[in-house]
Amino acid sequence: MKLKALSLIAGAIALTLTTTPFVAQAQPTVPAPTRTETPEKGPWRNLELTDAQKAQIQQIRRNTRTQIEALLTPEQKEKLKAAFEARQTQRQAGQRPSRRGKDFANLNLTEEQKTQMRRIRESAKQQMQAVLTPEQQEQLKQFQENRRERRQQRNP
């Protein structure tokens, strides 16, 4: 009787040990969200966006990024990619990365590219505003005004 109990316990332990690696492997991994896909940073996190609003804003951002990338030459795309990778490296090293605006300044954009980018960004801004409720639009406007005031206090 003891022999049967011991063999059952040994079998259960063996089965557990052999299936554990498969269970650990089957755990889904969630990719880290990219900045362009998460409207939950800055003023957006306080607006209590619905899932539908989040999805719409993410789509607007993706479209904007695609349109801007289409304006760039292959050399400019390479420079931008290198700058992005440098920022990622700085983040991983625990350093504060440089601002993205400086990356675009180093691309030597033509006046036509700059004009088209301004139009694309303005259009995206208007599309995102249209997704928001009037209350959310007011909250966003208030946040932007407060940000301007803080900047002016820091840089008189």
C-alpha distance (Angstrom), angle and dihedral (degrees) to the residues before:
residue distance angle dihedral
M1 . . .
K2 3.79 . .
L3 3.79 89.5 .
K4 3.81 91.8 56.4
A5 3.81 92.0 48.6
L6 3.79 91.7 48.7
S7 3.81 92.5 48.5
L8 3.83 90.8 49.4
I9 3.81 91.2 50.3
A10 3.80 91.4 46.7
G11 3.81 90.1 49.2
A12 3.81 92.0 49.6
I13 3.81 91.3 49.5
A14 3.81 91.5 48.3
L15 3.80 91.3 49.2
T16 3.80 91.2 48.9
L17 3.79 92.8 49.2
T18 3.79 93.6 49.5
T19 3.81 96.2 47.0
T20 3.82 97.9 44.4
P21 3.84 95.2 79.0
F22 3.82 90.4 51.3
V23 3.80 92.3 50.9
A24 3.80 91.6 48.0
Q25 3.79 90.2 49.4
A26 3.79 92.5 50.2
Q27 3.81 93.9 58.9
P28 3.79 108.1 115.2
T29 3.75 116.4 -119.2
V30 3.76 118.0 -140.5
P31 3.79 113.1 -144.2
A32 3.78 115.9 -129.7
P33 3.79 109.6 -101.9
T34 3.78 116.9 -112.7
R35 3.74 121.6 -129.3
T36 3.78 93.6 -112.9
E37 3.79 92.0 55.6
T38 3.79 101.1 48.7
P39 3.76 117.9 73.1
E40 3.81 87.7 -176.1
K41 3.79 97.7 95.5
G42 3.77 129.8 92.1
P43 3.79 114.3 -8.3
W44 3.80 93.0 -9.5
R45 3.80 94.7 72.5
N46 3.83 92.2 64.1
L47 3.80 96.4 48.9
E48 3.82 95.5 79.2
L49 3.80 92.8 -132.6
T50 3.78 119.2 -162.4
D51 3.78 119.1 -123.5
A52 3.81 89.1 -106.3
Q53 3.81 91.2 53.3
K54 3.80 91.2 48.1
A55 3.80 90.6 51.4
Q56 3.81 92.1 48.9
I57 3.80 92.8 49.0
Q58 3.80 91.5 47.7
Q59 3.81 89.8 52.1
I60 3.81 91.9 48.8
R61 3.81 89.8 51.3
R62 3.80 92.5 48.6
N63 3.80 91.0 49.9
T64 3.80 91.2 47.8
R65 3.78 91.9 50.5
T66 3.81 91.6 48.8
Q67 3.80 91.8 49.9
I68 3.80 92.8 48.9
E69 3.80 93.0 46.8
A70 3.81 88.9 51.9
L71 3.82 89.1 59.9
L72 3.80 94.1 56.0
T73 3.78 126.9 90.4
P74 3.81 118.1 -125.6
E75 3.83 89.9 -103.3
Q76 3.79 91.7 51.9
K77 3.81 90.5 48.5
E78 3.81 90.0 53.0
K79 3.82 91.8 50.4
L80 3.80 90.8 48.8
K81 3.80 91.7 48.2
A82 3.82 90.9 50.0
A83 3.81 90.7 50.0
F84 3.82 90.8 49.3
E85 3.81 91.2 51.2
A86 3.82 90.4 48.5
R87 3.83 90.0 53.2
Q88 3.81 90.1 49.2
T89 3.80 90.1 51.6
Q90 3.81 90.8 49.7
R91 3.82 91.1 50.6
Q92 3.79 91.7 49.7
A93 3.79 90.0 49.9
G94 3.80 89.7 53.8
Q95 3.79 94.0 -110.3
R96 3.76 125.8 130.3
P97 3.81 107.0 -105.8
S98 3.78 124.0 -130.3
R99 3.79 119.0 -97.3
R100 3.79 118.7 -87.6
G101 3.78 92.1 -131.2
K102 3.79 89.1 68.2
D103 3.79 89.3 55.8
F104 3.80 90.8 59.8
A105 3.80 91.0 46.1
N106 3.81 89.0 59.3
L107 3.82 93.3 53.9
N108 3.81 95.2 78.1
L109 3.79 92.4 -131.7
T110 3.78 119.0 -163.8
E111 3.80 119.2 -119.4
E112 3.80 88.8 -108.7
Q113 3.82 91.2 54.3
K114 3.80 91.0 48.3
T115 3.80 91.7 49.9
Q116 3.80 93.0 48.3
M117 3.81 91.5 47.4
R118 3.80 90.7 51.9
R119 3.81 89.5 51.9
I120 3.80 92.4 48.2
R121 3.81 92.5 48.6
E122 3.80 92.7 46.5
S123 3.79 90.5 49.8
A124 3.81 90.9 49.5
K125 3.80 90.6 48.7
Q126 3.81 90.9 52.6
Q127 3.81 91.8 46.8
M128 3.82 91.5 51.2
Q129 3.81 91.1 47.5
A130 3.82 88.8 53.4
V131 3.82 90.2 55.9
L132 3.81 91.8 57.7
T133 3.79 127.2 83.7
P134 3.83 117.2 -118.7
E135 3.83 89.6 -102.2
Q136 3.79 91.9 51.4
Q137 3.80 90.4 47.2
E138 3.80 89.4 53.7
Q139 3.82 91.7 48.8
L140 3.80 90.7 50.0
K141 3.80 91.7 48.0
Q142 3.81 90.5 50.3
F143 3.81 91.4 49.7
Q144 3.81 91.1 50.7
E145 3.81 92.0 49.9
N146 3.80 91.2 49.5
R147 3.80 90.0 49.3
R148 3.82 91.1 52.3
E149 3.81 90.5 50.6
R150 3.82 91.9 49.8
R151 3.81 90.7 50.1
Q152 3.78 92.0 49.6
Q153 3.81 90.9 50.4
R154 3.82 90.9 51.7
N155 3.81 94.4 44.0
P156 3.82 108.2 33.0
